[in-house]
Amino acid sequence: MAVGREEVEIVKPRSDKREYRRVVLENSLEVLLISDPDTDKCAASMDVGVDYFCDPEGLEGLAHFLEHMLFYASERYPVEDGYSKFITEHGGSRNAFTSSRNTNYHFDVNVDSFEEALDRFAQFFIKPLMSPDATMREIKAVHSEYQKNLLLDSRRMNQLQKHISEESHPYHKFSTGNWDTLEIRPRAKGLDIRNELIQFYKEKYSASLMHLVVYSKENLDEILCLVEGKFQEIQNTDKSTSRFPGQPCSSEHLQILVKTVPIKQGHKLRVIWPVTPEIQHYKEGPCQYLGHLIGHQGEGSLFYVLKTLGWATSLFAGEGESCWEFAFFTVQIDLTDAGHEHMQDVIGLLFKYIILLQQSGVCKWIFDELSALCETEFHYQDKIPPIDYVVCVASNMEIYPPEHWIVGSSMPCEFNPGTIQMVLDKLSPDNVRIFWESKSFEGATDMVEPWYGTAYSMNRISASTIQEWMSYSPDENLHLPGPNVFIPTDFSLKISGEKINLPVLLRKSSYSTLWFKPDTVFSTPKAYIIIDFSCPHASNSSEAEVLTDLFTRLLMDYLNEFAYYAQVAGLYYGVHDTNTGFQVTVVGYNHKLRILLEKIIEKIATFKVRPERFAVIKEVVTKDYQNLKFQQPYEHAMYCSSLILQDNTWPWTEQLEVLPSLENEDLTNFLPLMLSRTSLELYVAGNIERGEAESIVQHIENVLFHGPQPICQPLYPSQHLTNRVVKLGTGLSHFYCTEGLNPSDQNSALVHYIQLPLALLASPPLLLVHQDDIMMNVKLQLFALIAKQAAFHQLRSVEQLGYITELMQRNDYGIHGLQFLIQSTAKGPGNIDLRVEEFLKMFESKLSRMTNEDFKSNVNALIDMKLEKHKNLWEECAFYWEEISNGTKKFDRRETEVAALRQLTQQELLDFFYEYVKVGAARKKTLSIRVYGSLHASEYTTDKNQPAQPSSVQIEDIFSFRRSQPLYGSFKGAYGQVKL
């Protein structure tokens, strides 16, 4: 029974119609019940106040390992991975994470399966089973996760910061764990890791340390009955939250300059100060206030000055890692080569800006503006998936009082200059830790961090030295930002007299196509506009693609100081290159959206290449391409598969080769050519009226096509671009083998892709047109749903091939398929490929033995997933834009696919498997991308030289192969078929 039901008025957004209730069960478990009658998914999150700070000495990673193990089985549900299987087969997902503050477990599932899912979930905290066999296997999964992260700079630098701290403080610990900490060292000490795991669970996991959020469609009383019946048995040992007094950094860890060698190209500064945690003063928001100013990018800001000098390309400021006892305020700056050479000046300017803040005093008008922006953002926040919502709220429950569980620290509302000044005073030269990353330090370091092998050196840096840097740094006009003119004040909703439930083709001309969808669901004062520029000259060579990339990045660069104010006010924009040109996106509050949009169009129309900015952006692009060789092997395998399958795509290696010779004159000459022939496709959605949408398009056409000297002209009929996909040979298995790009990476990877055919539709006169095959699509989706968890369990949990193991659907511009993605150090990609085929053989018998009841259950689960409503405007827009950009334009796809699923028989699913998926199927078409890491380098030559089988095709050269293959017709090919 619930013994506590304190009537607390929980602060929530004004538009939030959900009901909330806080209760405390007899075992002291604190629970938040959330009733949402409109939800299509139910969710729960259990937040446990046990973290890696609690790891016993010498058993690093034990809390994280327990998080892995808890999902396996329980006494009530002893079948291994039964929980994950149930969740997946009923339209849900599950995950968990361990941090320095908590361990969080969460899931979502279709509404009608919630009660059993919740019961399975609850049993992990009552009577979990951790078998010896599963324990040993999951240590390998933790180690695989560790190996996946070994060459990630974010992980390496985070651990280095922890390494340079007090060894006696838990912040110093290694949190992930690996084979060494969870198997070799414990065994050497005579410890049984399973016994240690069980003991840790019994000692640390107590209902008094847990906070549960349950999100359901039922009313609050019904949810309470559900919770009481399932979670009351969790043991309560009256444990209180562990506190770790003292600071992780003593004087020897402050006033230091650490030079460190990253994996990737580039230079970065991380300037860090220990500060009072924001949690202790969340209503005053001191770190938010200071992060807002130090991280500002408008004129007069620190970043504006560094950018103008050509020294920095990005800057972030705000509270970093934190818990109740300590926190760090971080300023992170990405430096150019010139900025790297002027590091002392950069640090000097940073401290000059901090002195400016000291001299200016804490400004009430700035706090009030920030507070108003945060309040607006809170009250007009978009609804998010229940699983994300429960995780966020559960993580807040230990930190904040019940009335602020939802708002947390997102809405500072009490102006307290003393609190802000207290934190500002900490940002001093006496208290600083500077981490300076650059490949240029290779060979010039004398220490190595033990867990990730990061090379570094450390020197003392006095306050007088920083004062000297300040005196030598340029005398620039640093000043505080002005009032934000983009703050919205009109939140009125535009009521449309017509009910438009699906996008409509509102306007079509030789210049543009306009799709329109007013908001009829979300009642939010926001809008979404996407403009796709189709430019044939933008993507007809590697050089053209690089120049287009440079153009879009320069455009973003030019807009930054103007548009940053819009971003702060909840109005976001983006410009990026595509396979057929580039796209402009503007999203956010509709009140002043058009001001920003028209500024972007004006910048495109009047674009001039500034040589000094071209040099900076070229440097950034060059490093980005160079760093692609450090991408994870599974990412490289995905990239290779796209390069093989998608026509008119260019390899980044060619683009990197082109870059050094490009000068600003090349871009100046290229731009008029690129824009000379252009077609626009727009999608306008949200709180915008039909006439306004048409007015926006007319304005864009006037600027680009109808000026005194038009920049753009319409495309010729022959110039319309399409994205086409290679049609793999029926009955053939295609293989592409390649060595990993980074010799230091031991991981290998496999993409095993099964391509499905498209139906052909006879269209007069005597024309065959590829058709979006709805029935084929739903067969694929249903098979993927049924097989997904089985593949994960067999290939990851049982065989322990690798931490990254996934079976997923794939969609290349409307061409569908099935894809296995695995990264591994345990086996080479050739062997992994064999294991995938063995799984399919094994799964064949499972599929054929599936009962009709199980078949119907899976069909119903998929139907429930398809009938799930969009949570917010952005989710809806992403769905419809994919239909538009692919050319399929099946806006009622979900309803059509549900109708097809209701007609689908079990035999038809089996026939689909036997015809297209089964090993050796006559109509099966596969492509295997094998990336060989350093551990399996010897297998690369062996596998490549194996004699080809009659039904196999070894791809030696991607582009020779691509040129030799037929292509599927594009869904965007039939431009004349769309009518107003």
Protein Blocks (a to p, Z undefined) as FASTA:
>chain_A
ZZbdcdddddddfklmbdcdddddfkopacdddddfkbcbdcdddddfbdfklpcghiah
klmmmmmmmmmpcfklmcghklmmmmmmnopacdddddfkbccddddddfklmmmmmmmm
mmmmmmccddfklmmmmmmmmmmmmmmmmmgmklmmmmmmmmmccfkbmklpcfkbpakl
mmmmmmmnopafklmmmmmmmmmmcfklgccddddfbdfklmmmmmmmmmmmpccehiac
dddedjfbdfklgoiacddddfbecdddddddddddfklmmmnommmmmmmmmmpcbehi
aklmmmmnopafbdcdddddddfkbccddddddddfklmmmmmmmmmmmmmmmmmmmmno
pafklmmmmmmmmmmmmmmcccddfklmmmmmmmmmmmpcfklmmnmmmlccbdcfklmm
mmmmmmcfklcccddddfklgoiacbdcfklopacddddddfklmmmmmmmpccdddddd
dddfkbcfbfcdcddfbdcfbdcdfbdcfkbccdddddfklopabdddddddddfklmmc
fklmmmmmmmmmmmmmmmmmmmmmmmmnopacdddddfklcadddedjfklmmmmmmmmm
mmmmmgccdfklmmmmmmmmmmmmmmmmmpcfklmmmmmmmmmmmghiacfklmmmmmmm
pcfklmmmmmmmmmmpccdddddedjddfklmmmmmmmmmmmmmmmmbdfbdcddfklpc
cdddddddehiacddddddfblklmbdcdddddddddddddddehiacddddfklmmmmm
mmmmmmmmmmmmmmmmmnonafbdcdddddeehiacdddddddfkbcfklmmmmmmmmmm
mmmmmmmmpcfklmmmmmmmmmmmmmpccfbfklmmmmmmmmmmnonopaklmmmmmmmm
mmpcfklmmmmmmmmmoghiakbccdddddddfklmmmmmmmmmpccdfkbccdfblklm
mmmpccdddfklmmmlpcZZ
